Amino acid sequence: MVWDTARTKQLLLDAAVAEFAEHGLEGARVARVATRAGVNKERIYQYFGNKEKLFGAVLESELRKIAAAVPLTADQGADLGDYAGRLFDYHRRHPHFVRLLAWEGLQSRGPVVAEAERTEHYIEKVAALARAQEAGVLAQDIPPGQLVHAVISLVASWFTMPQLARMLVPAAKAGEGAQREALVNLVRRLAA
């Protein structure tokens, strides 16, 4: 029988997403990843090296997915509320992603996974908003980097701190549609 390395790696990555999202890097167990994937845990070490490198591979894979799914160009930056809504929709469909980022932030001890590539990606987003500001379609009183950070933080907070939404925003009890609408309107006002 020929071993399908690509399939095995994907099975391990998929299983690791769930494990790391649930337990973080510190609490995740290689044995549970292997069991979820239905693969011998030695394959993790063979393909990824160790648990930390597996976490890095998971984050890189998930970061590529969100970058492709929720782009931000200068044209799209003209309606920053729409971008916030699309980002909210992505997180609603993929709740593990924001959890992975939260775990990374809580457990990071140094440079983060693919920091240079991620920084470049965010520089592109900042540049897109700067172009929208220069075109006069976005407020110019907030630096574009701060604006990107604010939008990403506002969106993520709905998923990382849902208890606050329940306590502070009674409309949040009405469901995700109301949450999304409130977020989009808030970001549009922030960027106007």
MOKA-V766163 format. One line per field, one symbol per residue. phi: phi as a letter, one per 20 degrees, with the letter a starting at -180 (. if undefined). burial: b if it has 24 or more other ideal C-beta (glycine too) atoms within 12 Angstrom, else e. A space follows every 10 residues. Layout:
phi=???
burial=???
This chain:
phi=.eeeffffff gfffffgfff ffdmffefcg fffffgemcf ffffffedoa ffffgffffg ffffffffec fcdfffffcf ffggfffgff fffcffffff fffgffdfda geglgfffff ffgfffffff fffffnecgd edggffffgf ffffffffde cfffffeecg ffffofffff fffgffffff ef
burial=eeeeeeebbe bbbbbbbbbb bebbbeebeb eebbebbebe bebbeebbee bbebbbbbbb bbbeebeeeb ebebebbbbb bbbbbbbbbb bbebbbbbbb bbbbeeeeee ebbeeeebee bbebbbebbb ebbeeeebee ebebeebbeb bbbbbbbbbb eeeebeeeee ebeeeeeebb ebbbebbbeb be
